[in-house]
Amino acid sequence: MAYRLCYHPDIKEKDLFEIPKNMQERIRRAIEERLLREPDKYGEPLKRGLCGYRKLRVGDYRVIYKVDGKHLVIFKIGHRKEVYRQACSRVR
């Protein structure tokens, strides 16, 4: 099944500037090669305030996303230390 990729507006404006260039490339490849093909297989479901969302682990960084029909919506990309707290405020 082919998915259409959508990003939250703050990802390109804020999130990517905080991530080193080499990690940006790894994250981009992981999204294209894994998430767009089988998001349910590669991502893990989240709990509590982010129930219904999933995460993809890429080194110390996480991609928080949700599958909505044929759309794959990415809400937050960030370091594992603060990504969940920031994602909670972004998805509300």
N, C-alpha and C positions, 0 to 999 in steps of 0.2 A: 504494500500500500504506500503510495506517495503522499507525503505530508507537505503542507505549505508552511514555511517558516515565517513567524512574526516575532518582532522584538518589542519589548517595552521601550518607550522613547528615551528613558534615562540611561539605557545601556550604552548607546553610542555617545551620549553627552557626558556621562560621569564614569560608568563602570570600567570601560576599557582604558581610560587614562591612568588608572591605578594599578594596572596589570602590566608586568614586563612584556616586551615585544615577543620574546621567544615563547612565553606562555600563551599569549594571544593566539599565536599560530597553532599551538597544540590544541587549544580550546576550539578554535574554528574547525580544525580537522576532525575532532571528536564529534562535534555537532553534525558536520556533513556526513561523516562515515558511519556513525553509530545512531545518533538520535533520529536523523531523517529517515533511516531505514527501519529501525525497530525501537522506538522510544520506550515501549513497555519492557523489553528485554534488557536494555542497558541501564535504564534508570531505576532508582529505588524509590518506593513511595515514602512520603514524609508523614509525620504525625502532628498532633496537637494543633497549633494555630495554622499550620500549613497542610492540613489534611486535604487530600485531593490533588496535591501538587507532587512533583517528583524531583529527584536530584540526580545529576550525573557528576561523578567524581573524575577530575582531571588533575592529578597530582594533589597539591594542597588547595586547589580551587574547586568550586562547585558551581554548577549551572542549575538554577531552579527553574522548572518549566511545568507546563500543564498541557495535556493533550485534549483538544476540544474538537471532536469530530475529525476532520482532515487537517486541522490547523495545529501546529506545534507552537505554543506561545512561550517565549523565554522571558521571565520576569526579572531575574537577577543573576549576575555573574560576579563572583567575588571570592576572597580568601575564606577558608573554612572557619576562621576565628569569628568573623562577624556577619557572614552571609545570611544566616538564618534570621537573625534579629532584623537586619535591613530588609530582607524579603518580606517579613511579616508586615512591616509598615508600608511596603510598596504594593502589596496585593490587596490591601483594604481600600 
